[in-house]
Amino acid sequence: MHKALFVLLACLVTLATAFGLDYSADELWVFRENEKPTAEKPVDVFFLCPTVSMGSEQNMDVKSTASRFIFKRSVSGQKGIYSDAARFFAPYYRQKTMAHYMDPKAQEVAYGDARDAFLYFLEHESQGRPFIIAGFSQGSEHALHLIKDVLADPKIAKRMVAAYLIGWCITERDTAAAPQLKPAQGEKDTGVFVSWNTEAPDVTASALVPRGARSLCINPLNWKTDATPAPAELNKGAQVDSMLGGGKSKPHYCGAVINTKRGTVNPVFPKGTSAPSGAGIMGRGVYHAYDPFFFYENLRENVQTRIHAYTSNHSKKS
């Protein structure tokens, strides 16, 4: 009897997680800027939040007030990178908690929500318009799968201005398996992904880029993919004191150079400047938490540059 009850409960749990969320509901969107498109905002952005759930549960409870607060706080910190030149959409989703990050069941639920939200966005919000896919950390992981999965349809893929997959390891094995997944080679190419992981030059392994792995990346200051160093003078502003965005940017905070062996970006701090305290929370010299924030203003400018390049190219073809 007890065994039969246990099986029944397990089935009910499976059914509960199998059904997706209804993304027609406003409460499932952190930001849903579905006002009429304008010439100043010719594209849409679909953004996926990084990991903020540190509880013991398998997946974040999207109805939890506390979880929603920190989720929105995290998204708000990066909204300014994209929202000057695009309508901004960011869904709540049952992301993997840190405690269950490697759990396949947690991944299934989290990616299922991300995919459902993206498909709803394509059909009901974007409606044929060009778009940017963006994320950070776990958000970039799910965005990567969206490109491999949903953007296997060339009609959808040709609408992608770019994908900003910051803070995730993307390798040549990924690109070989998905021809629509193309790494950026400069500051103006479109239909490509932009990615990097930031770490000190003496790091040889991390949770993001394991030992022996090589991630495909680009330098966010000079937009080169080789070891050409970018001096701090090219850094138009870091957001390190207020990672919520909107704070005072710090120009010339750091330079950057690519470690071509690992495919990571090493920040180069001028004399008298160093990484902020707590930057190595994922291990000594691993600056993952600051991946977008060391280069905030350059990243914001690049989003606008790629949008302009996309709209210019497509207006010439039409």
Secondary structure per residue as TSV (DSSP state, phi and psi in degrees):
chain	resnum	aa	ss	phi	psi
A	1	M	-	360.0	-47.6
A	2	H	H	-64.6	-37.3
A	3	K	H	-65.1	-42.8
A	4	A	H	-63.2	-38.9
A	5	L	H	-66.0	-40.1
A	6	F	H	-61.9	-43.5
A	7	V	H	-62.7	-41.8
A	8	L	H	-62.5	-44.9
A	9	L	H	-63.3	-40.1
A	10	A	H	-62.4	-40.1
A	11	C	H	-65.0	-40.1
A	12	L	H	-64.7	-40.3
A	13	V	H	-63.0	-43.7
A	14	T	H	-60.7	-43.2
A	15	L	H	-64.8	-38.7
A	16	A	H	-63.5	-39.8
A	17	T	H	-81.9	-19.1
A	18	A	H	-72.5	-32.5
A	19	F	S	-80.1	132.8
A	20	G	-	-80.4	178.2
A	21	L	-	-88.3	155.9
A	22	D	-	-92.7	97.8
A	23	Y	T	-80.3	9.3
A	24	S	T	-77.9	-14.4
A	25	A	S	-81.3	129.4
A	26	D	G	-59.2	-33.4
A	27	E	G	-68.8	-9.7
A	28	L	G	-94.4	9.3
A	29	W	E	-120.3	125.9
A	30	V	E	-66.5	-48.5
A	31	F	E	-134.4	135.4
A	32	R	E	-142.1	77.3
A	33	E	-	-84.1	71.9
A	34	N	-	-97.1	29.6
A	35	E	S	-68.1	166.5
A	36	K	-	-59.8	134.1
A	37	P	-	-58.7	150.0
A	38	T	B	-128.1	168.6
A	39	A	T	-64.7	-29.0
A	40	E	T	-75.7	-21.4
A	41	K	B	-129.7	77.1
A	42	P	-	-80.7	-6.9
A	43	V	E	-133.1	172.2
A	44	D	E	-117.2	153.3
A	45	V	E	-119.1	131.7
A	46	F	E	-111.0	114.1
A	47	F	E	-117.2	136.1
A	48	L	E	-114.5	127.4
A	49	C	-	-67.0	146.2
A	50	P	-	-73.2	178.3
A	51	T	-	-66.9	121.9
A	52	V	-	-125.8	-7.8
A	53	S	-	-90.1	113.5
A	54	M	-	-111.3	10.8
A	55	G	S	-75.5	-178.5
A	56	S	S	-91.1	-9.6
A	57	E	S	-71.3	165.5
A	58	Q	S	-69.5	-47.2
A	59	N	B	-132.5	153.1
A	60	M	-	-63.6	140.8
A	61	D	-	-85.5	110.3
A	62	V	T	-72.4	-7.2
A	63	K	T	-94.5	-9.5
A	64	S	-	-71.4	124.7
A	65	T	H	-60.5	-43.2
A	66	A	H	-65.0	-42.5
A	67	S	H	-66.8	-40.9
A	68	R	H	-64.4	-36.3
A	69	F	H	-63.0	-50.1
A	70	I	H	-71.2	-31.1
A	71	F	H	-62.7	-50.8
A	72	K	H	-64.6	-37.4
A	73	R	H	-59.6	-42.6
A	74	S	H	-67.2	-45.1
A	75	V	H	-62.7	-41.4
A	76	S	H	-59.6	-30.6
A	77	G	H	-66.3	-19.8
A	78	Q	H	-118.4	-6.0
A	79	K	H	-56.4	-40.3
A	80	G	H	-62.6	-21.1
A	81	I	H	-64.7	-33.5
A	82	Y	H	-112.3	-28.7
A	83	S	T	-79.5	-9.9
A	84	D	T	-66.6	-31.2
A	85	A	S	-121.3	9.9
A	86	A	E	-156.5	152.8
A	87	R	E	-71.1	140.9
A	88	F	E	-116.4	127.6
A	89	F	E	-128.5	129.2
A	90	A	E	-142.9	117.1
A	91	P	E	-88.4	150.9
A	92	Y	-	-73.3	141.3
A	93	Y	-	-146.9	157.4
A	94	R	-	-79.7	72.0
A	95	Q	-	-64.8	158.9
A	96	K	B	-66.4	134.9
A	97	T	-	-78.1	159.5
A	98	M	G	-59.2	-36.3
A	99	A	G	-66.8	-23.3
A	100	H	G	-121.6	27.1
A	101	Y	T	-59.9	-34.7
A	102	M	T	-94.4	7.7
A	103	D	-	-80.0	118.8
A	104	P	H	-57.4	-34.6
A	105	K	H	-67.8	-38.9
A	106	A	H	-64.6	-40.0
A	107	Q	H	-63.0	-42.0
A	108	E	H	-60.2	-44.0
A	109	V	H	-67.0	-47.5
A	110	A	H	-63.4	-49.1
A	111	Y	H	-68.5	-34.1
A	112	G	H	-58.0	-42.8
A	113	D	H	-66.2	-44.9
A	114	A	H	-59.7	-41.9
A	115	R	H	-67.8	-44.0
A	116	D	H	-61.4	-42.9
A	117	A	H	-65.1	-40.5
A	118	F	H	-67.1	-42.1
A	119	L	H	-64.5	-37.9
A	120	Y	H	-64.9	-43.6
A	121	F	I	-57.7	-46.0
A	122	L	I	-62.8	-42.2
A	123	E	I	-80.4	-40.2
A	124	H	I	-108.3	-20.3
A	125	E	I	-110.1	-53.7
A	126	S	I	-74.7	-42.8
A	127	Q	T	48.6	52.0
A	128	G	T	91.6	-5.3
A	129	R	-	-78.6	158.4
A	130	P	-	-67.5	153.4
A	131	F	E	-145.1	161.8
A	132	I	E	-115.6	135.0
A	133	I	E	-99.7	131.2
A	134	A	E	-141.1	152.8
A	135	G	E	-166.2	176.9
A	136	F	E	-146.5	133.7
A	137	S	T	58.5	-121.0
A	138	Q	H	-56.5	-35.7
A	139	G	H	-60.4	-38.7
A	140	S	H	-69.2	-34.9
A	141	E	H	-59.1	-48.2
A	142	H	H	-68.4	-37.3
A	143	A	H	-62.7	-37.5
A	144	L	H	-59.6	-44.5
A	145	H	H	-66.3	-33.1
A	146	L	H	-62.7	-40.4
A	147	I	H	-66.3	-42.6
A	148	K	H	-65.5	-34.1
A	149	D	H	-92.7	-75.0
A	150	V	G	-68.4	-39.5
A	151	L	G	-81.7	9.3
A	152	A	G	-66.1	-19.8
A	153	D	S	-79.2	113.3
A	154	P	H	-62.4	-26.1
A	155	K	H	-66.8	-33.7
A	156	I	H	-81.0	-40.8
A	157	A	H	-59.4	-36.5
A	158	K	T	-70.8	-12.9
A	159	R	T	-86.9	-10.5
A	160	M	E	-78.8	117.5
A	161	V	E	-66.8	-50.7
A	162	A	E	-170.3	165.4
A	163	A	E	-123.0	125.7
A	164	Y	E	-101.6	98.3
A	165	L	E	-107.8	66.0
A	166	I	E	-82.3	139.8
A	167	G	T	76.8	32.7
A	168	W	S	-143.4	148.8
A	169	C	-	-89.7	114.9
A	170	I	-	-118.5	124.7
A	171	T	-	-113.6	173.7
A	172	E	H	-64.6	-25.6
A	173	R	H	-64.1	-38.0
A	174	D	H	-64.2	-47.7
A	175	T	H	-69.0	-31.6
A	176	A	H	-66.6	-31.5
A	177	A	H	-84.4	-14.2
A	178	A	-	-140.8	96.6
A	179	P	T	-61.1	-21.0
A	180	Q	T	-78.2	-5.6
A	181	L	-	-97.2	99.9
A	182	K	-	-120.9	126.5
A	183	P	B	-73.0	143.1
A	184	A	-	-64.4	142.6
A	185	Q	-	-114.2	-9.0
A	186	G	S	-161.5	-167.2
A	187	E	S	-88.4	-11.9
A	188	K	S	-119.3	-5.9
A	189	D	-	-70.6	150.4
A	190	T	-	-124.0	166.5
A	191	G	S	71.6	22.4
A	192	V	E	-123.8	168.9
A	193	F	E	-107.7	146.5
A	194	V	E	-115.8	125.7
A	195	S	-	-153.9	150.6
A	196	W	-	-163.8	157.8
A	197	N	-	-125.2	132.1
A	198	T	B	-100.9	130.8
A	199	E	B	-156.7	162.5
A	200	A	-	-69.4	154.2
A	201	P	T	-64.4	-19.8
A	202	D	T	-92.1	1.8
A	203	V	-	-74.3	131.6
A	204	T	-	-114.9	-9.9
A	205	A	-	-161.8	146.5
A	206	S	-	-152.3	170.9
A	207	A	S	-65.2	-26.6
A	208	L	S	-84.2	-44.3
A	209	V	S	-125.4	95.0
A	210	P	-	-64.1	163.8
A	211	R	T	-58.0	132.0
A	212	G	T	90.0	-13.6
A	213	A	-	-84.7	156.9
A	214	R	-	-135.8	117.3
A	215	S	-	-91.0	146.3
A	216	L	-	-83.2	122.5
A	217	C	-	-144.2	171.9
A	218	I	-	-137.0	149.6
A	219	N	-	-78.8	119.2
A	220	P	T	-76.8	3.4
A	221	L	T	-106.9	-39.6
A	222	N	T	-113.1	-3.2
A	223	W	-	56.3	41.0
A	224	K	-	-112.2	159.0
A	225	T	S	-109.9	6.4
A	226	D	S	-106.4	-165.8
A	227	A	S	-88.9	16.4
A	228	T	-	-63.2	118.8
A	229	P	-	-72.5	145.1
A	230	A	B	-110.7	117.8
A	231	P	-	-70.2	161.7
A	232	A	G	-60.9	-23.7
A	233	E	G	-61.9	-21.5
A	234	L	G	-81.8	-13.3
A	235	N	-	-78.4	112.3
A	236	K	-	-82.9	-8.5
A	237	G	-	157.3	123.4
A	238	A	B	-99.2	150.3
A	239	Q	-	-113.8	83.8
A	240	V	-	-108.0	-24.9
A	241	D	S	-83.2	-38.4
A	242	S	-	-123.6	92.3
A	243	M	T	-76.3	5.8
A	244	L	T	-86.6	-1.7
A	245	G	S	78.3	159.7
A	246	G	S	82.8	-7.3
A	247	G	S	-80.9	-174.4
A	248	K	-	-78.5	121.5
A	249	S	-	-76.0	151.1
A	250	K	B	-111.1	98.8
A	251	P	T	-64.3	150.9
A	252	H	T	61.1	28.2
A	253	Y	-	-64.9	-42.9
A	254	C	-	-157.3	156.8
A	255	G	E	-92.9	-169.7
A	256	A	E	-157.0	143.1
A	257	V	E	-143.3	142.3
A	258	I	E	-84.5	131.6
A	259	N	E	-84.2	100.1
A	260	T	T	-67.8	-22.2
A	261	K	T	-70.3	-41.2
A	262	R	T	-100.3	-15.9
A	263	G	T	70.0	39.1
A	264	T	E	-121.6	164.1
A	265	V	E	-104.8	124.7
A	266	N	E	-98.2	117.2
A	267	P	E	-70.3	142.9
A	268	V	E	-115.7	108.0
A	269	F	-	-89.1	130.5
A	270	P	-	-63.4	162.2
A	271	K	T	-57.3	131.4
A	272	G	T	92.0	-4.3
A	273	T	-	-121.0	144.8
A	274	S	-	-145.6	170.9
A	275	A	-	-62.3	143.8
A	276	P	-	-63.5	152.9
A	277	S	T	-61.7	138.9
A	278	G	T	85.4	1.4
A	279	A	T	-65.6	-29.9
A	280	G	T	-93.0	37.9
A	281	I	T	-61.1	-25.5
A	282	M	T	-96.9	15.2
A	283	G	S	132.0	152.0
A	284	R	T	-56.7	125.4
A	285	G	T	81.4	0.6
A	286	V	B	-96.6	109.9
A	287	Y	-	-98.6	35.8
A	288	H	G	-53.3	-43.3
A	289	A	G	-60.6	-20.1
A	290	Y	G	-108.9	9.9
A	291	D	T	-47.3	-52.6
A	292	P	T	-82.1	-19.8
A	293	F	T	-87.5	-25.8
A	294	F	T	-62.9	-28.4
A	295	F	T	-125.7	33.1
A	296	Y	H	-54.4	-53.9
A	297	E	H	-69.2	-35.1
A	298	N	H	-66.0	-38.8
A	299	L	H	-66.3	-44.3
A	300	R	H	-59.3	-43.3
A	301	E	H	-65.6	-38.1
A	302	N	H	-67.3	-34.6
A	303	V	H	-57.9	-45.1
A	304	Q	H	-66.6	-37.2
A	305	T	H	-63.3	-44.9
A	306	R	H	-70.3	-35.4
A	307	I	H	-61.9	-45.6
A	308	H	H	-62.2	-42.1
A	309	A	H	-62.8	-42.4
A	310	Y	H	-64.9	-50.0
A	311	T	H	-66.4	-36.2
A	312	S	H	-65.3	-45.3
A	313	N	H	-63.6	-41.1
A	314	H	H	-78.4	-25.1
A	315	S	H	-71.5	-31.4
A	316	K	H	-70.2	-32.7
A	317	K	H	-78.1	-25.1
A	318	S	-	-84.1	360.0
